[in-house]
Amino acid sequence: MRLLRLYQTGPLAARVSGRCGMTAVVLMLVGGLLLSLNAPDSQAESPSAEAVLAQAISVYDAAKARGHAWVMTRDGLAKAQGLLDAGDAPAALVVAQQALETAEASLRQADIEAKSWQARVPK
Amino acid sequence: MLNRLMIMSLLLAAASLRADPPSDLKAFRAFFEQRFANIEIDDHRDGAYALDAAKREQWLSMEDFPPYEIAIEAGEALFAESFADGSGYVDCFENGGMGVKQTFPRFDVGANTVQTLELAINECRKAHGEAPLDYASETMGALTAYMAYTSRGETFAITVPPEGLAAYNEGKAFFYARRGQLNFSCAGCHVASAGGMLRAEILSASVGHATHWPTYRLKWEQVGSLHKRFNECNEQVGAEGLPEQSASYRNLEYFLSYMNNGMTLNGPASRK
């Protein structure tokens, strides 16, 4: 306990925290520099609403072929397409991403249920 | 110990995969006999009205002037009409189509598919140069209502030949698999939770679910098919419905109807 108190309040603590603080500042600067260098590339790689919508439709179709399509995905795809047609790409991207997530969840459900249904059969 | 448990669960899983239709039927009935010890299995053909006295009383009052009666009369007239080639429905079914509903659906080995009564009606029409009927139409509802009426009191006798086992198993898998955003299966409501409440409604038992179709539902304001009801259930749990008479729904009807073997046909019926 005494040692701990000494570390927390004594000159050693000041020296250690001072070194840590400097290291943290350097790391933050380097990290920020790397992020700023990467920023233009990240923007270029961010998917378009059209691309996300196409991917969502593809996953939805796969779930539908297995009898596991969800109503909310179907509605989301229609809404995203409507927003795209109206020229509101940012809003379409948000809705298309949600549709993609629900489509992926429905496909996971199909995978899980392909095996787990048997556990529910009365024996 | 762990190894023994794993071996036992593997054996159980293998047994469920091997389960044949008669074993399924026995276990299915036994489940409901145990769950509803004071209700005869055959009484479940009345659905939720077998489980609640007050609801049954209201329903019986409605049956004094059954709303499906008009459909039966219309169906009788439609059934008697001749096709352009001079033939009619009477030529397409054994016993002239009277009292045959309890044998549908059946597995058509030649076509390698499940044949429901609705499908057989349209195949009959096509074979005689007539356009097929819309499965959701009032005409189809009336024809099947009349044919079901001529089968009232008959005992369900669905057969599964070896060739039909795959379709039966697909229907069985559909019945027990969860689907939709709410992650519900048919069995989740009508086996595991049968007799429980869903808001103000009592969940009926699945045994007897196929005995009374087509059915006049007050919310539909017409006679509709079992497949229409499948769609309603699916959409309620957030799953996209399938077209009436799709292979998946026919297989599901095949499984459900087999689970009604030994029960009395009581269609057409009325429901809220």
Interface residues (C-beta under 8 A of the other chain):
Chain A: K64 G67 H68 A69 W70 V71 M72 R74 T102 Q109 E113 A114 W117 Q118 R120 V121 P122 K123
Chain B: L12 A13 A15 S16 L17 A19 D24 A27 F28 A30 F31 K172 A173 F174 Y176 A177 R178 R179 G180 Q181 N183 S185 A187 G188 V191 A192 E235 G238 A239 E240 L242 S248
